[in-house]
Amino acid sequence: MSSPACTVWALTAFCALCFSTPAQAQKDLPLADSDFVIAGIKVGADSSEVSRVLGPPLSIDAHNDSWHYNGLDLYFAHSANVQYFAIVGHRYKTHRGLGLGHPTGRITELYGRPFKHEFGFYRYRLVSDNSLGLAIAAPEVEIKVIYVGRVNSNGFILTSPK
């Protein structure tokens, strides 16, 4: 005969295995340098490289120091180099294949457990360089915007005031 304590422990362990969520089962999948390349452009690329690879932008916003393509915005943040990308259309995806409209569960499948998940954002940082990261806006059931590039210590994409 088993003791009541053993029965309770076995039942608890069984329930934990059966009812754990996918997020709880996720492992860390660290970011790599390749995660900071979108459409053949690396974070840190200069404007001449961007023009060579992507061609001329559809528009340039001097106030925000950004170049806009069909589905991809590049922010220079008053620097000579790309500081971060915003994937804003379905044409572009991250290096791991994440794109707009994907269900939120796809985020942790491809990137693992975020270092911070709050206010509808999943935030990831490059371990070897905490100034680089991803911020994925998924306030409901699908991804709305993906930011890739320079971040602060909380994983927020950096913007430079004028």
C-alpha positions as CSV (number, residue, x, y, z in Angstrom):
1,M,0.0,0.0,0.0
2,S,1.2,3.5,-0.7
3,S,1.0,6.3,1.8
4,P,-1.3,9.3,1.2
5,A,1.8,11.5,0.9
6,C,3.2,9.4,-1.9
7,T,-0.2,9.4,-3.7
8,V,-0.4,13.2,-3.5
9,W,3.2,13.6,-4.7
10,A,2.6,11.2,-7.7
11,L,-0.6,13.0,-8.6
12,T,1.0,16.4,-8.4
13,A,3.9,15.3,-10.6
14,F,1.6,13.7,-13.1
15,C,-0.5,16.9,-13.3
16,A,2.6,19.1,-13.7
17,L,3.7,17.0,-16.7
18,C,0.3,16.8,-18.3
19,F,-0.8,20.4,-17.9
20,S,2.4,22.3,-18.3
21,T,2.1,25.0,-21.0
22,P,4.4,25.1,-24.0
23,A,6.0,28.3,-22.6
24,Q,7.0,26.4,-19.4
25,A,8.6,23.7,-21.6
26,Q,10.5,26.1,-23.7
27,K,14.3,26.2,-23.5
28,D,16.6,29.2,-24.0
29,L,17.6,29.5,-27.6
30,P,20.2,32.3,-27.5
31,L,20.4,34.9,-30.1
32,A,23.3,34.9,-32.5
33,D,24.9,37.5,-34.8
34,S,22.9,36.1,-37.7
35,D,19.7,37.2,-35.9
36,F,20.7,40.8,-36.6
37,V,20.6,40.6,-40.3
38,I,17.4,41.4,-42.2
39,A,17.1,41.3,-46.0
40,G,20.9,41.0,-46.2
41,I,21.6,44.1,-44.1
42,K,23.3,43.9,-40.7
43,V,22.6,46.2,-37.8
44,G,25.4,48.7,-38.1
45,A,25.5,48.8,-41.9
46,D,26.0,52.2,-43.4
47,S,23.5,53.9,-45.8
48,S,25.6,53.1,-48.9
49,E,25.4,49.4,-48.2
50,V,21.7,49.7,-47.5
51,S,21.2,51.4,-50.9
52,R,23.4,48.9,-52.7
53,V,21.4,45.9,-51.3
54,L,17.8,47.3,-51.1
55,G,17.9,50.1,-53.6
56,P,16.5,53.5,-52.9
57,P,13.9,53.7,-50.1
58,L,10.3,54.5,-50.9
59,S,10.6,57.4,-48.5
60,I,13.0,59.0,-46.0
61,D,11.8,60.5,-42.7
62,A,14.3,63.1,-41.7
63,H,12.6,63.8,-38.4
64,N,13.0,60.1,-37.3
65,D,16.1,59.6,-39.4
66,S,14.6,56.5,-41.0
67,W,14.3,54.9,-44.4
68,H,11.1,53.2,-45.4
69,Y,10.8,50.2,-47.8
70,N,7.7,48.1,-48.5
71,G,7.4,46.3,-45.2
72,L,10.7,47.2,-43.7
73,D,11.8,50.4,-41.9
74,L,15.4,51.1,-41.1
75,Y,16.3,53.6,-38.3
76,F,19.7,55.3,-38.3
77,A,18.9,57.2,-35.0
78,H,21.1,60.2,-36.1
79,S,24.0,57.9,-36.8
80,A,25.7,56.9,-40.0
81,N,24.7,53.3,-39.5
82,V,21.5,51.3,-39.1
83,Q,20.6,51.1,-35.4
84,Y,17.5,49.0,-35.7
85,F,15.0,47.6,-38.1
86,A,11.2,47.4,-37.9
87,I,9.6,44.6,-39.8
88,V,6.2,46.2,-40.6
89,G,5.0,44.1,-43.5
90,H,4.6,40.5,-44.5
91,R,7.4,40.6,-47.1
92,Y,10.3,40.4,-44.6
93,K,11.1,37.8,-41.9
94,T,13.7,37.4,-39.2
95,H,16.7,35.1,-39.8
96,R,14.8,32.3,-38.0
97,G,11.7,32.8,-40.2
98,L,9.5,34.8,-37.8
99,G,7.1,37.2,-39.6
100,L,4.1,39.4,-39.1
101,G,0.8,37.5,-38.7
102,H,2.5,34.5,-37.2
103,P,0.8,33.2,-34.0
104,T,2.4,34.2,-30.7
105,G,3.3,30.6,-30.0
106,R,5.7,30.7,-32.9
107,I,7.9,33.3,-31.1
108,T,8.9,30.9,-28.3
109,E,9.2,28.0,-30.8
110,L,11.9,29.9,-32.7
111,Y,13.5,32.0,-29.9
112,G,12.8,30.2,-26.7
113,R,11.9,31.9,-23.4
114,P,12.2,35.7,-23.6
115,F,14.2,37.5,-21.0
116,K,11.2,39.8,-20.6
117,H,7.5,39.4,-21.6
118,E,5.3,42.3,-20.7
119,F,2.7,44.7,-22.2
120,G,2.4,42.5,-25.3
121,F,6.2,42.5,-26.1
122,Y,8.5,39.6,-26.1
123,R,12.1,40.8,-25.5
124,Y,15.3,39.0,-26.3
125,R,19.0,40.1,-25.9
126,L,22.2,38.9,-27.4
127,V,24.2,37.3,-24.5
128,S,27.6,38.4,-25.8
129,D,26.4,42.0,-26.4
130,N,23.4,43.1,-24.3
131,S,23.1,46.2,-26.5
132,L,21.6,44.1,-29.3
133,G,18.2,42.5,-29.1
134,L,14.8,41.8,-30.5
135,A,11.4,43.2,-29.4
136,I,8.4,41.5,-30.8
137,A,5.1,43.2,-30.5
138,A,2.4,40.6,-30.2
139,P,-0.3,42.2,-28.0
140,E,-3.0,39.6,-28.8
141,V,-2.8,36.3,-30.8
142,E,-0.5,37.3,-33.6
143,I,2.7,39.3,-34.3
144,K,2.2,42.9,-35.3
145,V,5.7,44.4,-35.5
146,I,9.3,43.0,-35.1
147,Y,12.1,45.3,-34.0
148,V,15.7,44.1,-34.4
149,G,18.7,46.1,-33.3
150,R,20.2,48.3,-30.6
151,V,18.4,48.0,-27.2
152,N,18.7,49.4,-23.7
153,S,19.2,47.2,-20.6
154,N,15.4,46.6,-20.4
155,G,15.3,45.3,-24.0
156,F,13.6,48.4,-25.4
157,I,14.7,49.5,-28.8
158,L,16.8,52.6,-28.6
159,T,15.9,55.8,-30.2
160,S,18.0,58.9,-30.1
161,P,16.4,62.2,-29.4
162,K,17.4,65.1,-31.7
